[in-house]
Amino acid sequence: MAEVKLGPGENFENLLRRFNRQVQEGRILAEFRRRRFYEKPSVERKKKQAVRKWKSSR
């Protein structure tokens, strides 16, 4: 979970920029998109295997 606290004299734009950076580094949006729709376990395994195969062929 991304959490940022407003520092003394810090404006909202800087706070939002820090929050967005934490969300990207934590891969929160990627995880959300992945879990948006249910996938059967067999489909998940096939996707995972395809990624492994693709990475090993690079």
DSSP file (Angstrom, degrees, kcal/mol; ACC not computed):
  #  RESIDUE AA STRUCTURE BP1 BP2  ACC     N-H-->O    O-->H-N    N-H-->O    O-->H-N    TCO  KAPPA ALPHA  PHI   PSI    X-CA   Y-CA   Z-CA
    1    1 A M              0   0    0      0, 0.0     2,-0.4     0, 0.0    22,-0.0   0.000 360.0 360.0 360.0 129.5    0.0    0.0    0.0
    2    2 A A        +     0   0    0      2,-0.0     2,-0.4    17,-0.0    17,-0.1  -0.644 360.0 175.8 -83.7 134.4    1.4    3.4   -1.0
    3    3 A E        +     0   0    0     -2,-0.4     2,-0.4     2,-0.0     0, 0.0  -0.987   7.1 177.6-142.4 129.9    1.4    6.0    1.7
    4    4 A V        -     0   0    0     -2,-0.4     2,-0.4     2,-0.0    11,-0.0  -0.975  14.4-150.0-129.9 146.9    2.8    9.5    1.6
    5    5 A K        -     0   0    0     -2,-0.4     2,-0.4    10,-0.0    -2,-0.0  -0.939  25.4-112.3-118.4 140.8    2.7   12.2    4.3
    6    6 A L        -     0   0    0     -2,-0.4     3,-0.1     1,-0.0     6,-0.1  -0.551  33.1-147.0 -72.5 121.8    2.7   15.9    3.6
    7    7 A G    >   -     0   0    0     -2,-0.4     3,-1.8     4,-0.1     2,-0.2  -0.411  34.5 -78.5 -84.2 165.3    5.9   17.5    4.8
    8    8 A P  T 3  S+     0   0    0      0, 0.0    -1,-0.1     0, 0.0     3,-0.1  -0.467 117.8   5.6 -66.0 128.4    6.1   21.1    6.2
    9    9 A G  T 3  S+     0   0    0      1,-0.3     2,-0.4    -2,-0.2    -2,-0.0   0.557  96.4 137.3  77.5   8.3    6.0   23.6    3.4
   10   10 A E    <   -     0   0    0     -3,-1.8    -1,-0.3     1,-0.0     2,-0.1  -0.705  46.3-136.8 -90.2 137.1    5.4   20.9    0.7
   11   11 A N     >  -     0   0    0     -2,-0.4     4,-1.7    -3,-0.1     3,-0.2  -0.438  22.3-108.5 -90.3 169.1    2.8   21.6   -2.0
   12   12 A F  H  > S+     0   0    0      1,-0.2     4,-2.8     2,-0.2     5,-0.2   0.837 113.7  59.7 -66.2 -34.9    0.2   19.2   -3.3
   13   13 A E  H  > S+     0   0    0      1,-0.2     4,-2.3     2,-0.2    -1,-0.2   0.912 107.2  46.1 -62.6 -42.6    1.9   18.7   -6.7
   14   14 A N  H  > S+     0   0    0      2,-0.2     4,-2.4    -3,-0.2    -1,-0.2   0.901 112.5  51.1 -65.7 -40.2    5.0   17.4   -5.1
   15   15 A L  H  X S+     0   0    0     -4,-1.7     4,-2.2     1,-0.2    -2,-0.2   0.925 111.4  47.1 -62.0 -45.1    3.0   15.1   -2.8
   16   16 A L  H  X S+     0   0    0     -4,-2.8     4,-2.6     1,-0.2    -1,-0.2   0.887 110.4  53.0 -64.7 -39.2    1.0   13.7   -5.7
   17   17 A R  H  X S+     0   0    0     -4,-2.3     4,-2.0     2,-0.2    -2,-0.2   0.911 110.4  47.3 -62.6 -43.2    4.3   13.2   -7.7
   18   18 A R  H  X S+     0   0    0     -4,-2.4     4,-2.1     2,-0.2    -2,-0.2   0.900 112.0  50.9 -64.1 -40.8    5.8   11.2   -4.8
   19   19 A F  H  X S+     0   0    0     -4,-2.2     4,-2.3     1,-0.2    -2,-0.2   0.933 109.7  49.2 -62.7 -46.5    2.6    9.2   -4.5
   20   20 A N  H  X S+     0   0    0     -4,-2.6     4,-2.2     1,-0.2    -1,-0.2   0.885 109.8  52.4 -61.3 -38.8    2.5    8.3   -8.2
   21   21 A R  H  X S+     0   0    0     -4,-2.0     4,-2.6     1,-0.2    -1,-0.2   0.913 109.7  48.8 -63.4 -42.7    6.2    7.2   -8.0
   22   22 A Q  H  X S+     0   0    0     -4,-2.1     4,-2.2     1,-0.2    -2,-0.2   0.887 109.8  52.0 -65.1 -38.8    5.4    4.9   -5.1
   23   23 A V  H  <>S+     0   0    0     -4,-2.3     5,-1.8     2,-0.2     6,-0.4   0.913 112.6  45.4 -63.9 -42.3    2.5    3.4   -6.9
   24   24 A Q  H ><5S+     0   0    0     -4,-2.2     3,-0.9     1,-0.2    -2,-0.2   0.918 113.8  48.1 -68.5 -43.2    4.6    2.7  -10.0
   25   25 A E  H 3<5S+     0   0    0     -4,-2.6    -1,-0.2     1,-0.2    -2,-0.2   0.858 112.4  49.3 -65.7 -34.7    7.5    1.3   -8.0
   26   26 A G  T 3<5S-     0   0    0     -4,-2.2    -1,-0.2    -5,-0.2    -2,-0.2   0.507 103.8-133.1 -82.0  -4.0    5.1   -0.9   -6.0
   27   27 A R  T <>5 +     0   0    0     -3,-0.9     4,-1.8    -4,-0.4    -3,-0.2   0.839  55.1 147.7  55.0  37.2    3.5   -2.2   -9.2
   28   28 A I  H  >< +     0   0    0     -5,-1.8     4,-2.2     2,-0.2     5,-0.1   0.916  67.8  46.9 -69.3 -44.7    0.1   -1.6   -7.6
   29   29 A L  H  > S+     0   0    0     -6,-0.4     4,-2.7     2,-0.2     5,-0.2   0.885 110.4  53.1 -66.7 -37.9   -1.7   -0.6  -10.8
   30   30 A A  H  > S+     0   0    0      1,-0.2     4,-2.0     2,-0.2    -1,-0.2   0.918 110.9  47.1 -62.2 -42.4   -0.2   -3.6  -12.7
   31   31 A E  H  X S+     0   0    0     -4,-1.8     4,-1.9     2,-0.2    -2,-0.2   0.896 111.0  52.0 -65.4 -40.2   -1.5   -5.9   -9.9
   32   32 A F  H  < S+     0   0    0     -4,-2.2     4,-0.5     1,-0.2    -2,-0.2   0.936 110.6  47.2 -61.2 -46.6   -4.9   -4.3  -10.0
   33   33 A R  H >< S+     0   0    0     -4,-2.7     3,-0.7     1,-0.2     4,-0.4   0.875 110.6  53.0 -63.7 -36.7   -5.2   -4.7  -13.8
   34   34 A R  H 3< S+     0   0    0     -4,-2.0     3,-0.4     1,-0.2    -1,-0.2   0.872 114.8  40.5 -66.5 -36.3   -4.1   -8.4  -13.5
   35   35 A R  T 3< S+     0   0    0     -4,-1.9    -1,-0.2     1,-0.2    -2,-0.2   0.366  85.5 100.5 -93.8   5.7   -6.8   -9.1  -10.9
   36   36 A R  S <  S+     0   0    0     -3,-0.7     2,-0.4    -4,-0.5    -1,-0.2   0.889  90.4  27.9 -60.5 -40.6   -9.5   -7.1  -12.6
   37   37 A F  S    S-     0   0    0     -4,-0.4     2,-0.2    -3,-0.4    -1,-0.1  -0.932  93.0-105.9-122.1 146.9  -11.1  -10.2  -14.1
   38   38 A Y        -     0   0    0     -2,-0.4     2,-0.4     1,-0.0    -3,-0.1  -0.480  33.3-165.8 -70.8 135.7  -11.1  -13.7  -12.8
   39   39 A E        -     0   0    0     -2,-0.2     5,-0.0    -4,-0.0    -1,-0.0  -0.978  24.6-114.3-121.3 138.3   -8.8  -16.1  -14.7
   40   40 A K     >  -     0   0    0     -2,-0.4     4,-2.1     1,-0.1     3,-0.5  -0.338  29.7-114.2 -64.0 151.3   -9.0  -19.8  -14.3
   41   41 A P  H  > S+     0   0    0      0, 0.0     4,-2.3     0, 0.0     5,-0.2   0.846 116.5  56.5 -57.2 -34.4   -5.9  -21.4  -12.7
   42   42 A S  H  > S+     0   0    0      2,-0.2     4,-2.0     1,-0.2     5,-0.1   0.892 106.9  48.7 -66.3 -37.4   -5.1  -23.2  -16.0
   43   43 A V  H  > S+     0   0    0     -3,-0.5     4,-2.3     2,-0.2    -1,-0.2   0.900 110.1  51.8 -67.6 -40.6   -5.1  -19.9  -17.9
   44   44 A E  H  X S+     0   0    0     -4,-2.1     4,-2.5     1,-0.2    -2,-0.2   0.920 109.7  49.5 -61.0 -43.9   -2.8  -18.3  -15.3
   45   45 A R  H  X S+     0   0    0     -4,-2.3     4,-2.5     1,-0.2    -1,-0.2   0.905 110.2  50.6 -62.3 -41.9   -0.4  -21.3  -15.6
   46   46 A K  H  X S+     0   0    0     -4,-2.0     4,-2.1     2,-0.2    -1,-0.2   0.902 111.5  47.6 -64.7 -40.6   -0.3  -21.0  -19.4
   47   47 A K  H  X S+     0   0    0     -4,-2.3     4,-2.1     2,-0.2    -2,-0.2   0.923 112.5  49.2 -64.5 -43.8    0.4  -17.3  -19.3
   48   48 A K  H  X S+     0   0    0     -4,-2.5     4,-2.1     1,-0.2    -2,-0.2   0.905 111.7  48.7 -62.5 -41.8    3.2  -17.8  -16.7
   49   49 A Q  H  X S+     0   0    0     -4,-2.5     4,-2.4     1,-0.2    -1,-0.2   0.877 109.3  52.8 -66.4 -37.7    4.7  -20.5  -18.8
   50   50 A A  H  X S+     0   0    0     -4,-2.1     4,-2.4     2,-0.2    -1,-0.2   0.885 108.6  50.2 -65.2 -38.7    4.6  -18.4  -21.9
   51   51 A V  H  X S+     0   0    0     -4,-2.1     4,-2.6     2,-0.2    -2,-0.2   0.923 110.8  48.8 -66.1 -43.6    6.4  -15.6  -20.1
   52   52 A R  H  X S+     0   0    0     -4,-2.1     4,-2.2     1,-0.2    -2,-0.2   0.920 112.5  48.4 -60.6 -43.7    9.1  -17.9  -19.0
   53   53 A K  H  X S+     0   0    0     -4,-2.4     4,-1.2     1,-0.2    -2,-0.2   0.906 112.4  48.7 -64.3 -41.4    9.5  -19.3  -22.5
   54   54 A W  H  X S+     0   0    0     -4,-2.4     4,-0.6     1,-0.2    -2,-0.2   0.907 111.7  49.1 -65.0 -42.1    9.7  -15.8  -23.9
   55   55 A K  H >< S+     0   0    0     -4,-2.6     3,-0.7     1,-0.2    -2,-0.2   0.876 110.3  50.6 -66.7 -37.3   12.3  -14.7  -21.4
   56   56 A S  H 3< S+     0   0    0     -4,-2.2    -1,-0.2     1,-0.2    -2,-0.2   0.765 107.3  54.1 -73.6 -23.3   14.5  -17.7  -22.0
   57   57 A S  H 3<        0   0    0     -4,-1.2    -1,-0.2     1,-0.2    -2,-0.2   0.583 360.0 360.0 -86.3  -9.3   14.5  -17.2  -25.7
   58   58 A R    <<        0   0    0     -3,-0.7    -1,-0.2    -4,-0.6    -2,-0.1   0.476 360.0 360.0 -74.4 360.0   15.7  -13.6  -25.5
